[in-house]
Structures are given as C-alpha cells and as structure tokens.
C-alpha cells in the first residue's frame, strides 16, 4: 500500500492512528481501553497531536475525553460534539460542520457527510450529538485519505471522489450498523479510489462483513488488504 511515507495503525473497530511523514500523530475516533478488539499495548497510543471524532456513538467516543485531557491533543468534531467535549472539561476543541476545513497536526482536515445516526448517550439519557460525519485528511506530502466514519453508501460519495481525489478510503464493512461489502463495493466505484482499508467489522458477531467479501466484488486492481487489530501499514 502506497502511503507516501505516512503510517496507519488499525487499533480495532472504527479507531485508527495515523502518523504523518513529519511525525505528527492523528487518532480517528477514540474507542481504546474499552474496545474488545484493541490490543492492550494500544489502549494508550500516546503521544497524540489531534483526535478526530466522526460521531457520538460509544464505540467511537467512549475514551475521547480522557484521551484529549491526557494528551493535550487538538480535538475536532461537529459543533454539538465539540460543545459536549468542552462541557466535560476538554480544551483545544475545534467545533466545525459539514464542508468546513481546518488545519490540525500539519494536515488539512475537511468534514464531509455520512449516512448514519449520532445520538450521544449520557448516563441513561440520549442527548443531541449533531450529525454523523466523515473526514478527508490531506497530508503534507499530498496523500489524501477519506475516512467515511459509520455510514451506508450514498450517491454524494461521487462528489467526494471528484472534489478530493482520495488515494485511500477507510470504509466500514461490517453490515448491520453500517454498510456491508455489497454497498461498500458501490462506494469504491463512486469514490474512484484504488486503496481500501476496511474497519467496523468482526468486533461483534453481528458485524459479519469481511475484506475478502469486498475484494470479490471490486475490480482486481483495487487493493483491499486483510487486517488484524494492531497492524501497522505500510
């Protein structure tokens, strides 16, 4: 996989750690010590320069507050999630919304739409979590990565492909709570991307999609590697 000198570690489920060619570290979603698929040595993957939150479900945000506080990382989320993080005592929070672009950890980060839900469970009560989102990360050396977050395929993925020309797409494939391999194959076509990282599968029995199933549905020149939590690429 050609990452142009950058590195990525699948911590497990929907949590990913990027290390740029300049040595900056970006965590996408923060389900760490409570994540049953995360190796223990990655429960605290410090240091961090930025934490990007796609949406407010527990399997993406449960360890965000402690992670942001312990590392001092810049936190990025949609307006409502940012407000909630600040209410929990987090500093260095960037509140943004769909279509906006910010500079963090030496990268340009653009928030894009996702088709999912986003309620935030606070104790026994569901509170406003804004809308779900994905992120397009433009690295200093030109690598462009599209993190879809939790989503089904949607037609405007074609626009994401046309506007940002991602080199890599990080897609959920588990089915049940997100798209499965059949829908993800259509996402690959709409995005026009040749390198795919699969997540949000295998954590629980209900998440049945696999990279092998996706590989069988896309063109042979599209790279869909098998991954296990804790693996680092390239």
C-alpha positions in Angstrom: 0.0 0.0 0.0 1.4 3.4 -1.0 1.0 5.8 1.9 3.8 8.2 0.7 5.9 7.8 3.9 2.9 8.0 6.3 1.8 5.1 8.5 -1.5 3.9 9.8 -2.4 1.5 12.6 -5.8 -0.1 12.9 -6.4 -0.1 16.6 -9.6 -2.0 16.1 -13.2 -1.5 15.1 -13.5 2.1 14.0 -10.4 3.5 15.6 -7.3 4.4 13.5 -4.0 6.0 14.3 -2.1 7.9 11.6 1.5 9.0 11.8 2.4 11.6 9.2 5.7 11.6 7.4 6.6 14.6 9.6 6.0 12.6 12.8 2.6 14.1 13.8 0.0 11.6 15.2 -3.7 11.7 14.5 -6.3 9.5 16.1 -9.6 9.0 14.3 -12.3 8.1 16.9 -11.4 7.1 20.4 -12.5 3.7 21.5 -9.4 2.4 23.2 -9.3 0.6 26.5 -13.0 -0.4 26.3 -12.6 -1.7 22.8 -12.6 -5.5 22.8 -10.6 -5.7 19.6 -7.9 -3.3 20.6 -4.6 -4.8 21.7 -3.7 -3.8 25.3 -0.5 -2.0 24.1 -2.7 0.3 22.1 -5.1 1.3 24.9 -3.0 4.5 25.3 -1.4 5.2 22.0 0.3 8.4 23.1 1.6 10.9 22.1 -1.2 12.4 20.0 -1.4 15.7 18.2 -5.1 15.5 17.1 -8.2 13.5 17.8 -10.9 13.5 15.1 -14.4 12.3 16.2 -16.8 11.1 13.4 -19.8 10.8 15.6 -21.0 10.3 19.2 -21.8 6.6 19.5 -20.0 4.9 22.3 -17.8 2.8 20.0 -16.3 6.0 18.6 -16.2 8.4 21.5 -16.1 6.4 24.8 -12.5 7.2 25.6 -12.3 10.6 23.9 -12.5 12.8 27.0 -9.7 11.1 28.9 -7.6 10.8 25.7 -7.9 14.5 24.9 -7.2 15.5 28.5 -4.2 13.2 29.0 -2.5 14.0 25.7 -3.4 17.7 25.2 -4.3 16.8 21.6 -6.4 19.1 19.4 -9.9 17.7 19.3 -12.1 18.1 16.2 -15.8 17.3 15.9 -19.1 18.5 14.7 -20.5 21.6 16.6 -22.6 19.6 19.1 -19.9 17.0 19.9 -17.4 19.9 20.4 -19.7 21.6 22.8 -20.1 18.3 24.7 -16.4 17.8 24.9 -15.9 21.3 26.3 -18.7 20.6 28.8 -16.6 17.7 30.0 -13.5 19.9 30.6 -11.7 19.3 27.3 -9.5 22.2 26.0 -8.2 22.7 22.5 -11.5 21.8 20.9 -12.4 22.8 17.3 -16.1 22.8 16.6 -16.9 22.6 12.9 -19.5 21.4 10.5 -20.0 19.6 7.2 -18.0 21.2 4.4 -15.6 23.0 6.6 -11.8 22.7 6.6 -9.4 23.2 9.5 -5.6 22.8 9.9 -4.5 20.3 12.5 -1.3 18.3 13.1 0.1 19.8 9.9 -2.8 18.4 7.8 -5.9 19.9 6.2 -9.0 18.2 7.6 -12.4 18.6 5.9 -15.6 17.3 7.4 -17.9 15.5 5.0 -21.3 13.9 5.4 -22.1 10.4 6.4 -25.4 8.5 6.5 -25.9 7.2 10.0 -27.2 8.4 13.4 -25.4 10.3 16.1 -27.2 10.4 19.4 -24.9 10.8 22.4 -25.7 8.5 25.4 -25.0 10.4 28.6 -25.8 8.1 31.5 -29.2 6.7 30.8 -30.3 9.6 28.6 -29.8 10.2 24.9 -28.8 13.8 24.1 -28.1 15.8 21.0 -25.0 14.6 19.2 -25.3 16.6 15.9 -24.9 14.8 12.6 -22.6 11.9 11.8 -19.6 12.8 9.6 -16.6 11.6 7.8 -13.3 13.3 7.3 -11.0 13.9 4.3 -7.4 14.3 5.6 -4.9 15.9 3.2 -1.4 15.1 4.4 1.6 17.5 3.9 3.2 15.2 1.3 0.0 15.1 -0.8 -1.6 11.8 0.5 -5.4 12.2 0.6 -7.4 9.8 2.9 -11.1 9.6 3.1 -12.4 8.3 6.5 -16.0 7.5 5.9 -16.9 7.0 9.6 -20.0 4.9 10.1 -22.2 5.1 7.0 -24.1 3.4 4.3 -23.1 4.1 0.7 -24.6 7.4 -0.6 -24.6 9.0 -4.1 -22.6 12.0 -3.0 -19.6 9.8 -2.4 -19.1 10.5 -6.1 -18.7 14.2 -5.3 -16.2 13.4 -2.5 -14.2 11.5 -5.2 -14.4 14.3 -7.7 -13.6 17.1 -5.2 -10.8 15.5 -3.1 -9.5 12.6 -5.3 -8.7 10.4 -2.3 -5.8 7.9 -2.6 -7.1 5.8 0.3 -10.6 5.2 1.6 -11.3 3.8 5.1 -14.7 2.2 4.9 -16.9 0.3 7.4 -17.9 -3.1 6.0 -19.4 -5.0 8.9 -23.1 -4.6 7.9 -26.0 -4.3 10.4 -25.0 -0.9 11.8 -23.2 0.3 8.7 -22.9 -0.8 5.1 -21.7 -4.3 4.3 -19.4 -5.4 1.5 -22.1 -5.2 -1.2 -22.8 -1.5 -0.5 -19.1 -0.8 0.1 -18.2 -2.1 -3.4 -20.5 0.6 -4.8 -18.8 3.2 -2.5 -15.4 2.2 -4.0 -16.8 2.7 -7.5 -18.3 6.1 -6.7 -15.1 7.3 -5.0 -12.8 6.1 -7.8 -10.3 5.0 -5.2 -7.8 2.2 -5.6 -6.7 1.5 -2.0 -9.2 0.5 0.7 -8.8 0.0 4.4 -11.7 -1.9 6.0 -13.0 -1.3 9.5 -16.0 -1.7 11.7 -16.1 -5.5 11.2 -15.5 -8.6 13.3 -15.8 -6.8 16.7 -19.1 -8.4 17.5 -20.8 -11.5 15.9 -23.4 -9.3 14.2 -20.7 -7.5 12.2 -20.2 -10.2 9.6 -18.7 -8.4 6.6 -15.1 -9.2 5.7 -12.4 -7.7 3.4 -12.4 -11.0 1.4 -16.1 -10.4 0.6 -15.3 -6.9 -0.6 -12.3 -8.0 -2.6 -14.6 -10.4 -4.5 -16.9 -7.5 -5.5 -14.4 -4.9 -6.8 -12.0 -4.8 -9.7 -8.8 -6.8 -9.4 -6.6 -3.6 -9.5 -8.2 -2.3 -6.2 -6.1 -3.1 -3.1 -8.1 -4.4 -0.1 -5.6 -5.9 2.4 -6.6 -8.2 5.2 -6.1 -6.5 8.5 -6.0 -7.5 12.2 -6.2 -5.0 15.0 -2.8 -3.7 15.9 -1.4 -4.0 12.4 0.6 -1.0 11.0 0.9 -0.2 7.3 2.9 0.1 5.2 
